[in-house]
Amino acid sequence: MTRTIKETSQCFRLLPRALLVMLVVSAPLLAVPSLRAADQTIIEAPAVKNKGAGFVLMVSLQRA
C-alpha cells in the first residue's frame, strides 16, 4: 500500500512540471491560427523607388 501511495505522490509532484512544459511547447502552435486570422499583421517594407539606373546599365552593356 505504501508503494502505491509513494508512486502516486511522485506522479502528482511531476504533474505541474509536465503541464508547464506542455504549455510552453504548445503556446506558439496555438498562437499561429489567431495571427493568421487578423488582416493587420502583415509587415511590409516601403516600396523602393526606381531611379532608372538599371536601364542605363543595360544599354551601356549592350554597346560593349
C-alpha positions, 0 to 999 in steps of 0.5 A: 500500500505504501508503494502505491501511495509513494508512486502516486505522490511522485506522479502528482509532484511531476504533474505541474512540471509536465503541464508547464512544459506542455504549455510552453511547447504548445503556446506558439502552435496555438498562437499561429491560427489567431495571427493568421486570422487578423488582416493587420499583421502583415509587415511590409517594407516601403516600396523602393523607388526606381531611379532608372539606373538599371536601364542605363546599365543595360544599354551601356552593356549592350554597346560593349 
